[in-house]
């Protein structure tokens, strides 16, 4: 067999010769094992053997100075160059990401909903002489008026929105525009109240307003016992504080908030689900309070309506995690004699950022959500109240 021209030099020829010896020996050995199963007794042309043959001492003259010989090694200079290139690429990528986050404004929360309006000012939180966020109301119902007494927490109180945008105020305006009959929606809601508080408030103050209908705005945290509510509020208002240096990076703040929001969402879902276990103290007390309200209304011949609000900080599509809780609350309210309106279907499919006061900083319903709620409640209230022909009681 004649060696190719590139194998004719002494050094490369030596390498090729060793490889050929190994190949022929391996071929003979394989034939030998096939014939009489004798053990291998010669070198095999495997990659390790070829490598050893390649690196074995070479006889004869070495390649010319102009020839290129590569022995598979990497010099220290090459390694340093590759490391520097990787570091430079990483720095360039992070810089581009930082600029992108800053230019798009993702690093800092943009105001959403009602956030541009400072509703915390005293002028935005005007209260009546009875201490409620409402018009002045007389205890005695004026002649010819149909009166709704509204119970609830900060959702019905209108946290983060103007008084005129809270759904009780809007509901009164819609009813009076649609009918010649005069309507009043007396808002007795106060931030932080739960169902137990609302049952007591109805007995102590609500019935004094001589309602034709009692409306209870139910939010899913209404079944919390006071200690759990305080602990939840403390967690909800706490956010991760970025380190002094890294906190200047919009990219770091964006990543940190995403990780925090994911963890908070999981904690929030599991917390609410556990809140409605059959033996959960808050839920047991809440069901008892619903029955108490139902019995009080029944004795006075007053119909009552439970309006269930969704939690706006979660997706409101089919992945909404609290549908089971809505069904459980609705069942308990109906068992207590109430009519029930679940508002989740009215908000299903809408993006939560157009419905909340200020993103994750304040998930109370903003003016858009309050308007939708009032529009959904209106026909149910009309059906439960006496018709204009019947007149007010």
Secondary structure, DSSP 8 states (H G I E B T S, - for coil): ----GGG-SHHHHHHHHHHHHHHHHHHHHHHHHHHH-----S----HHHHHHHHHS---S----TTS----S---HHHHHHHHHHHHHHHHHHHHHHHHHHHHHTTTS----TTTTS-TTSGGGS---TTSSSS----SS--TTEEEEEEE-SHHHHTTTS-GGGSHHHHHHHHHHHH-SSEEEEEE---TT--HHHHHHHHHHTGGGG--SEEEEEE-GGGG--HHHHHHHHHHHT------TTGGG-HHHHHHHHHHHHHHHHHHHHHHHHHHTSTT-HHHHHHHHHHHHHHHHHHHHT-EEEEEE---TTS--STT-TTHHHHHHHHHHHHHTT-EEEE-HHHHTTS-GGGTEEEGGGEEEE-HHHHHHHHHHHHHHHHHHS--TTT---
